[in-house]
């Protein structure tokens, strides 16, 4: 009888097996402080899986946040406010993934949300990601930032360390260069990611 009740209680409480974390958190340690990101595999499975792969394989160790866009240096005068980081090499380590639009996921490029950088649709990779410092609605599906209107794939949210994010964004930038409107968005001294790991 005691065993029978134990089994029923275990089933009722769903405590017989290990708990599955549907929103794992990732710690990113940087030269400016610690950023904690909650990842949403249930809402953005492809983007989340790629980001967690880079975390678990230590691909971000020794990499950096290197780009900081503000309303003042946004070359398109949209008021964009982000920091971008990830791999310092031009090419990603793994193959790009299919694009998950904000229309599909229900996630938005609001302040604190984390997204994949990309060029063409299907060229995104967790090798390069960005954190929205302020609301950037024009980065969502049907937004005006990218000519194709598909927006940028959101997969997580900063739950601790937005002060660190803002500190990185305020870092010294490179001087403008003729013919390169993005030059003034790059940090003179990239902020090193010491390591990134699951909490």
Long-range contacts (C-beta under 8 A, 24 or more apart in sequence): 24-52, 24-198, 24-199, 25-159, 25-198, 25-199, 26-51, 26-52, 26-55, 26-156, 26-196, 26-197, 26-198, 26-199, 27-196, 27-197, 27-198, 27-199, 28-60, 28-161, 28-193, 28-195, 28-196, 29-193, 29-194, 29-195, 29-196, 30-65, 30-164, 30-168, 30-191, 30-192, 30-193, 30-194, 31-191, 31-192, 31-194, 32-164, 32-167, 32-168, 32-191, 33-161, 33-163, 33-164, 33-167, 34-160, 34-161, 34-164, 35-131, 35-158, 35-160, 35-161, 35-164, 35-165, 36-158, 36-159, 36-160, 36-161, 36-199, 37-114, 37-156, 37-157, 37-158, 37-159, 38-156, 38-157, 38-159, 39-155, 39-156, 40-105, 40-107, 40-155, 40-156, 40-157, 43-105, 43-106, 43-107, 43-155, 44-100, 44-105, 44-107, 44-153, 44-154, 44-155, 45-100, 46-97, 46-98, 46-100, 46-153, 47-97, 47-100, 47-115, 47-116, 47-124, 47-126, 47-153, 47-154, 47-155, 48-155, 48-156, 50-94, 50-97, 50-116, 50-125, 50-126, 51-114, 51-116, 51-126, 51-129, 51-155, 51-156, 52-198, 53-94, 53-126, 54-86, 54-93, 54-126, 54-127, 54-196, 55-196, 55-197, 55-198, 56-198, 58-195, 58-196, 58-197, 59-87, 59-93, 59-127, 60-86, 60-87, 60-193, 60-195, 60-196, 61-193, 61-194, 61-195, 61-196, 62-192, 62-193, 62-194, 63-87, 63-88, 63-192, 63-193, 64-88, 64-190, 64-191, 64-192, 64-193, 65-168, 65-187, 65-190, 65-191, 65-193, 66-186, 66-187, 66-190, 66-191, 67-130, 67-185, 67-186, 67-187, 68-168, 68-169, 68-170, 68-171, 68-173, 68-185, 68-186, 68-187, 69-185, 70-169, 73-173, 73-184, 73-185, 74-185, 75-181, 75-182, 75-185, 76-145, 78-136, 78-138, 78-144, 78-145, 79-134, 80-136, 80-138, 80-139, 80-145, 81-132, 81-133, 81-134, 81-136, 81-169, 82-130, 82-131, 82-132, 82-133, 82-136, 82-169, 83-130, 83-131, 83-133, 83-165, 83-168, 83-169, 84-117, 84-128, 84-129, 84-130, 84-131, 85-128, 85-129, 85-130, 85-131, 85-191, 85-193, 86-117, 86-126, 86-127, 86-128, 86-129, 87-127, 87-128, 88-190, 89-127, 91-127, 92-125, 92-126, 92-127, 92-128, 93-127, 94-125, 94-127, 95-125, 96-122, 96-123, 96-124, 96-125, 97-122, 97-124, 97-125, 98-122, 99-124, 99-150, 99-153, 100-153, 100-155, 101-141, 101-150, 101-151, 101-153, 102-140, 102-141, 102-151, 102-152, 102-153, 102-154, 103-140, 103-141, 103-142, 103-151, 104-141, 105-153, 105-154, 105-155, 107-154, 107-155, 108-137, 108-140, 108-154, 109-135, 109-136, 109-137, 109-139, 109-140, 109-143, 109-151, 109-152, 109-154, 110-135, 110-136, 111-135, 111-162, 112-157, 112-158, 112-159, 112-162, 112-165, 113-154, 113-156, 113-157, 113-158, 114-154, 114-155, 114-156, 114-157, 114-158, 115-139, 115-152, 115-153, 115-154, 115-155, 116-152, 116-153, 116-155, 117-152, 118-152, 118-153, 120-148, 121-148, 121-150, 124-152, 124-153, 131-158, 131-165, 133-162, 133-165, 133-166, 133-169
